[in-house]
């Protein structure tokens, strides 16, 4: 990069672009958003006016091919992620992409390999990895607070869709046919919560425990079978997982559980990560409660009652504080970290496409476990 600031092209002008991506980029003085693109050009124009972005367009190919763009930010519907991310990497751009890059982990691995071959940085939208509390907890682990990790428990719980009249933003997807030797069963439960809401907490567990899963077994349930579909405005029978749990064994001997749901009573986003080890335990609760974005508690063998800690200011983005919305707070940290990696160079690149491929492989393994009702070993076939 020869310019003073990174120039960003944003693909997608939906709600998450408005409340997280664009504010995150504009909060970092090392960046400028050069253009925003959406297939509905009027939507792109609206956000361009709102955020004083100089250009809006519906032509994503033109944005990706521009030589004056350094980074492409993909925050479109999931079905378009892989095509857009791949095109951006082929054009020599660093890429931030919302999760998942692809429903099949092998496609995400291909994109990761392409980025590495071109010396490009990638970043997944694993928002919660970048919360000040999660970052502080990891720093304590690196200093030995937990010791040898024994157990990780991860939760993502919220009641956004407990009411079946609340429209689904995106339809669930069928179980991929490649997961079995026989054609996919149309009556099999479709994946929704596990992938969309389980991915961030699977990622945190991988990072904190410091090891891969070697085997998983899981179950999914459809607790609210009929739901309003936004595109049609009609109640429709949808056999999707709105609640799921899986157990995993890590390669370093630790064990873990992950539970996610769209219908458990509690405030969104409902992320809670717990790790227990030989020297101590940490509970990080990323739930916006009573105006506070997150809390962190710790215990040790000599002090077994969990004590809440104050998160040091160094883990916050510029101007950040505990009573800021988690949406802007956590995403500003994600953007700052990505810009650091691009500007400073070197090998550091946390939460990248390789990490995203690992998380998606776990999702795919749990899907296979549910479909065939058995333990599934990892890694899956490449």
C-alpha positions, 0 to 999 in steps of 0.5 A: 500500500503506497497511499496514506489510507486503505481504500475500502469497497463495501459490497452489501448495503443491508442492516449489518453494513449500516450498524457495524461494518461502515461505522467500524471502517469510519472509526479507524483513521487509517481507512476510507470507504471509497464506494458502496455497492448493492444490487438494489442501487437505491439502498446503496445510495441511501447509505452513501448519503447517510455516511458521506461515502463518495460513490454508490453502485450496483456493479460489484464486478467494477468495484472488485476490479478497481486498482484504487481499492485495497480491501473488499468487505463482503456483507451480502446475503450468505449465498453470494459470499464465496463468489464475491470473496473469490473474485476479490482475492483473484483481483488482489484485494484483502477481504473481510467476509461475513460468515460463512464464506461457503456452506462447504468448508472445502470451498473456504479452504480453497479461498484461504489457499488462494489468499496465501498464494497471493500474500493477502490478508483475510478476515471472517466476521467472527464479531465476538472473538473481538469483544474486549472481554474475550480478548482480555480472557485470551490474554490471561490464558496466554499468561497461564491463568487457566493452566491446562484447559480441561472443559470449554462450554459455549452458549449462544442463546436468544429469543429473537424468533420465539414468536413465530410471527417474527419473520426470518431474515434468511431461509435455512439451507438443506443438508448438503448432499455431499455429507452422505453417500445417499441423496439428501433426505428432504425431510431432514432438519435444515441447518439454521442456528448451528451455522448462523449463531453457533459459528462465533462460539465454536470459533472462540472455543477453538481459539481459547482451547488452542486445539482442533476437535477430533470428534463430535456428536450432536443433536438438533431440534425444531421447536417452533415448526411454523414461521412467518417468511419475510419474502412471502408474508405467510406462515410456512412449515419450516423444518429447521434447527432453532435449537441444537447441542453438540459435544466435542473432544479436542486433540489436546485432551480437552472436552467441550459442549456448544449450545445454540438456539433462536428460541431460548429466553434471554437477550441477544446476542446471548454469547457465553464462553466458559473455560475451566482448567488446572489453574483457574476458570473464566466465564465471559458473558457477551450479553447486553444487560442493563446497559452493559455490553459484557461481563467477565468473571474468574475463579481459582482453586484458592478462590472458588467464588467467581469474581467479576473483573474490570476489563482494562481500557487497552482492550477497547477500541478508540473511544470505546467503553462498557456501555457502548452497544456491542454491535459497534464496540465489538466490530470496531475492534475487528476492523482495527485488528484487520487494519493492523494486520494489513498495515503492519504486514507479517504473518499475524492474521487471526480469525482468517479464512483458514479459521473460518474453514475449520469452524465450517468443517465442525458445522458440517461434521455436526450436520453429518452426526445428526443426519447419521446419528453417530460420532463423527471424526475430524478432519473430514475428507478433503 
